[in-house]
Amino acid sequence: MDILAKVNENETETSGVIVDGVLYATVKNIGKKTAIVNGVPLEAGAEKKYPFIGKGYQSITYDPEGSRLRIMQIF
């Protein structure tokens, strides 16, 4: 196991998954339409945070639905 956490930041307009084991994640809708994150609508300009809780999260799905998402993940 690595001592230091790895950070991954990206922007996307395609559906995807934040994989099992992520320690912290944020998903911000930087587009103009409502996106879907973990099955829940995310309005334009809104952000959803998955804070560190002492163990990794199960996978988190996202679908920009014609919008654009900025995603940061820490493993």
C-alpha positions in Angstrom: 0.0 0.0 0.0 1.3 3.5 -0.9 2.0 5.9 2.0 0.7 8.9 0.1 -2.7 9.4 -1.4 -3.1 9.8 -5.2 -5.2 12.6 -6.6 -7.0 12.4 -9.9 -8.7 15.5 -11.3 -10.5 15.7 -14.6 -13.5 17.2 -16.5 -15.8 15.1 -18.6 -18.9 15.2 -20.7 -19.4 11.4 -20.8 -20.9 8.9 -18.3 -18.6 7.0 -16.0 -17.8 5.5 -12.6 -15.7 6.6 -9.7 -14.3 3.2 -8.8 -14.5 1.2 -5.6 -12.1 2.3 -2.8 -12.0 6.1 -3.4 -11.3 7.8 -0.1 -12.6 11.3 -1.0 -14.4 12.7 -4.1 -16.1 15.8 -5.3 -18.3 16.1 -8.4 -19.2 19.7 -9.6 -21.6 20.3 -12.4 -19.8 23.1 -14.4 -22.2 22.8 -17.4 -25.7 24.3 -18.0 -27.9 21.2 -17.6 -28.9 18.9 -14.7 -26.6 15.9 -14.4 -27.1 12.6 -12.5 -24.6 11.6 -9.8 -25.1 8.3 -7.8 -28.7 8.3 -9.1 -29.5 11.8 -7.8 -30.0 14.9 -9.9 -27.1 17.5 -9.7 -28.2 20.9 -10.8 -25.9 23.2 -12.9 -23.4 24.9 -10.6 -24.0 22.5 -7.8 -21.4 20.3 -6.2 -21.6 16.9 -4.4 -18.9 15.9 -1.9 -18.0 12.4 -0.7 -15.8 13.2 2.4 -13.3 11.0 4.0 -15.1 8.7 6.4 -12.3 6.3 7.5 -12.8 3.7 4.7 -13.2 3.7 0.9 -16.5 4.2 -0.9 -18.3 1.8 -3.1 -18.4 2.8 -6.8 -20.2 6.1 -7.6 -21.8 6.5 -11.1 -22.2 9.7 -12.9 -23.9 10.9 -16.1 -23.5 14.5 -17.3 -26.8 14.2 -19.3 -25.5 16.8 -21.8 -23.7 18.9 -19.2 -20.0 19.0 -18.1 -18.6 17.6 -14.8 -15.4 18.4 -12.9 -14.4 15.4 -10.8 -11.7 15.1 -8.1 -10.9 11.7 -6.6 -8.4 10.8 -3.9 -7.3 7.2 -3.5 
